[in-house]
Amino acid sequence: MDVQEPEDRFEEELMDEEETPEEPAAHSEVAPISDPEPVARPEVSIPSDLPSAESAEGPAWFVVHCYSGYENKVRHNLEQRIETMGMKDKIFDVVIPTQEEIEVKEGKRRTVERHIFPGYVLVNMALSEESWYVVRNTPGVTGFVGMGNQPTPLRPEEVSQIIKRMEAEAPTVKVSFKVGERVRIIDGPFNDFRGMVAEIDMERTKVRVMVSFFGRETPVELDFLQVERA
């Protein structure tokens, strides 16, 4: 059976939330949103169907919703709560999945750190009433990924895929144009020519542009830095 990519799972959840805005998604309490800085809210009560601290199983990775853009602040808040509330033996790690990305814009290249799953934070913990309470009532957290109030742990293969992406040696490349769009050549012997993007080679950071010469379309291979959107 094929394993569904973690990113696909999160994207499907976000799409479902967008298609039915009037009904909360079944897997979570509140969807992550890009709003002004979150304000203090009343604490959320512990669900009755969670295991007690004594009967909690071993550690697993859980996905937490938070306000998009506040992932780092949520991690900081949660790490402080773990420290002050003596939960290091129940909540073991808080991770924001990130990936280095080379952004090409206006003829300039810069390396940025991009969140793989904006609006989500991963927490490694032994699920119990106590650990759920600490995480769920962290400022900025809006819920767990799961059915109702029951958080669903990530499968081991999903965790491996996320770690593999985070540890990738070569950063991904992000460009502002795509196949079928018109671009302008800004460097080289074809400077100021315009054409249509026919192919993008992410591994070689090259783009093939169809340029018109004397009424004929001719493919020209260029570096990402040599073109911009027309």
C-alpha positions in Angstrom: 0.0 0.0 0.0 1.3 3.4 -0.9 2.3 5.7 1.9 0.8 9.1 1.8 3.3 12.0 2.0 3.0 13.9 5.4 2.8 17.1 3.4 -0.1 15.7 1.4 -2.0 14.9 4.6 -1.5 18.4 5.9 -2.4 20.0 2.5 -5.5 17.9 2.2 -6.6 19.0 5.7 -6.1 22.7 4.8 -8.1 22.2 1.5 -10.9 20.5 3.4 -11.0 23.4 5.9 -11.2 25.9 3.0 -14.0 24.0 1.2 -16.2 23.9 4.3 -15.5 27.1 6.2 -18.7 27.0 8.3 -18.0 23.6 9.8 -14.8 22.9 11.9 -12.7 20.1 10.4 -13.2 16.8 12.1 -9.5 16.2 12.8 -8.9 19.4 14.9 -10.4 22.0 17.1 -9.4 25.1 15.2 -7.6 25.5 11.9 -4.3 27.4 11.7 -4.8 31.0 10.6 -2.7 34.0 9.7 -4.1 36.6 12.1 -2.5 39.2 14.3 -0.6 38.0 17.3 -2.8 35.5 19.3 -4.4 36.8 22.4 -4.8 34.9 25.7 -7.7 32.4 25.7 -9.4 30.4 28.5 -7.6 27.1 29.1 -9.0 24.1 27.4 -10.3 21.3 29.5 -8.7 17.8 29.3 -10.8 15.3 27.2 -12.1 12.4 29.2 -10.8 9.7 26.8 -7.1 10.4 27.2 -4.8 8.0 29.1 -3.6 8.9 32.6 0.1 9.6 33.2 0.4 6.1 34.7 -1.1 4.3 31.7 0.6 6.5 29.0 2.3 4.6 26.2 5.8 5.3 24.9 6.8 8.5 23.0 5.4 9.3 19.6 5.4 12.3 17.3 2.2 14.4 17.2 1.3 17.4 15.0 0.1 20.6 16.6 -1.8 23.4 14.9 -0.7 26.9 15.6 -1.1 30.4 14.2 0.8 30.6 10.9 3.8 32.8 11.3 4.1 32.1 15.0 5.7 28.7 14.9 8.9 29.8 16.5 7.1 31.7 19.3 4.9 28.6 20.0 8.0 26.4 20.2 9.6 28.9 22.6 6.4 29.1 24.7 6.1 25.3 24.9 9.7 24.7 25.7 9.3 27.2 28.6 6.2 25.4 29.9 8.0 22.0 29.7 10.8 23.4 31.8 8.8 25.3 34.4 6.1 22.5 34.7 8.6 19.7 35.1 7.5 17.8 31.9 10.9 16.9 30.5 10.2 13.2 31.2 6.9 13.3 29.3 7.5 15.9 26.5 10.8 15.2 24.8 11.2 17.4 21.8 9.6 20.3 19.9 10.5 20.6 16.2 9.6 23.0 13.4 10.3 21.2 10.1 12.3 23.6 7.9 14.2 23.3 4.7 16.9 25.5 3.1 15.7 27.0 -0.1 17.5 29.1 -2.7 15.2 31.9 -3.8 15.8 33.5 -7.1 14.1 36.9 -7.5 14.9 40.0 -9.6 18.2 38.4 -10.8 19.4 37.8 -7.3 19.9 34.5 -5.4 19.6 34.2 -1.7 19.3 31.2 0.7 16.3 31.3 3.0 14.9 28.8 5.6 11.4 27.8 4.7 8.8 26.1 6.9 7.9 22.8 5.3 4.5 22.8 7.0 3.5 26.4 7.8 1.1 26.6 10.8 2.3 23.2 12.2 4.7 22.2 15.0 5.8 18.6 15.7 5.9 17.4 19.3 7.5 14.2 20.5 5.8 13.1 23.7 4.1 10.3 25.7 0.5 11.2 25.3 -1.4 11.5 28.6 -3.9 13.9 30.2 -1.0 15.8 31.7 1.1 16.2 28.5 -2.0 17.0 26.4 -2.9 19.7 28.8 0.5 21.3 28.8 0.8 21.4 25.0 -2.8 22.3 24.2 -2.9 25.3 26.5 0.4 26.7 25.2 -0.2 30.3 23.9 -0.7 30.2 20.2 -1.6 26.5 19.9 -5.0 25.9 18.4 -5.3 22.2 18.5 -3.9 18.8 17.6 -4.1 16.9 14.3 -6.5 14.0 15.0 -10.0 12.9 15.3 -12.0 15.1 17.7 -10.0 15.6 20.9 -7.9 12.5 20.3 -4.5 13.4 18.8 -3.3 11.0 16.0 0.5 10.2 16.1 2.5 10.3 12.9 3.5 6.9 11.5 7.2 6.0 11.6 7.5 6.2 7.8 6.1 9.8 7.9 8.6 10.9 10.5 11.4 9.4 8.4 10.3 11.3 5.4 10.1 14.6 7.3 13.6 14.1 8.8 15.0 13.2 5.4 13.7 16.4 3.9 15.1 18.4 6.8 18.5 16.8 6.5 18.8 17.1 2.7 22.3 18.4 1.8 21.3 20.3 -1.3 18.7 23.1 -0.7 15.7 23.3 -3.0 15.4 26.1 -5.5 12.4 28.4 -5.7 11.9 30.6 -8.8 9.2 33.2 -9.6 8.3 31.8 -13.0 6.8 28.6 -14.2 6.4 26.7 -17.5 4.2 28.5 -20.0 4.8 32.0 -18.5 6.5 34.8 -20.4 9.9 35.9 -19.1 12.5 38.6 -19.9 16.1 37.8 -20.3 18.2 40.2 -18.2 21.7 39.0 -18.8 23.9 37.5 -21.6 23.9 37.8 -25.3 20.1 37.7 -25.4 19.6 40.5 -23.0 16.2 42.2 -23.1 14.7 39.4 -25.3 11.4 38.0 -24.2 10.1 34.5 -24.5 8.0 31.6 -23.1 9.3 29.2 -20.5 9.4 25.7 -22.1 11.3 23.8 -19.4 12.7 24.2 -15.9 15.6 22.0 -14.7 15.7 22.4 -10.9 18.7 20.1 -10.5 20.9 22.1 -12.9 19.2 25.5 -12.0 18.6 26.0 -15.8 15.6 27.2 -17.7 14.8 26.7 -21.4 13.1 29.7 -23.0 11.6 29.8 -26.5 12.8 33.0 -28.1 11.6 34.3 -31.4 14.4 34.9 -34.0 13.4 36.1 -37.4 9.9 34.7 -37.0 11.0 31.3 -35.7 10.8 30.0 -32.1 14.3 28.9 -30.9 15.1 27.3 -27.5 17.7 29.1 -25.4 19.1 27.5 -22.2 19.8 30.0 -19.5 20.6 30.2 -15.8 17.9 31.0 -13.4 19.6 34.3 -12.7 19.4 35.4 -16.3 15.7 35.7 -16.5 12.8 37.3 -14.7 9.0 37.3 -15.1 8.0 39.7 -17.9 
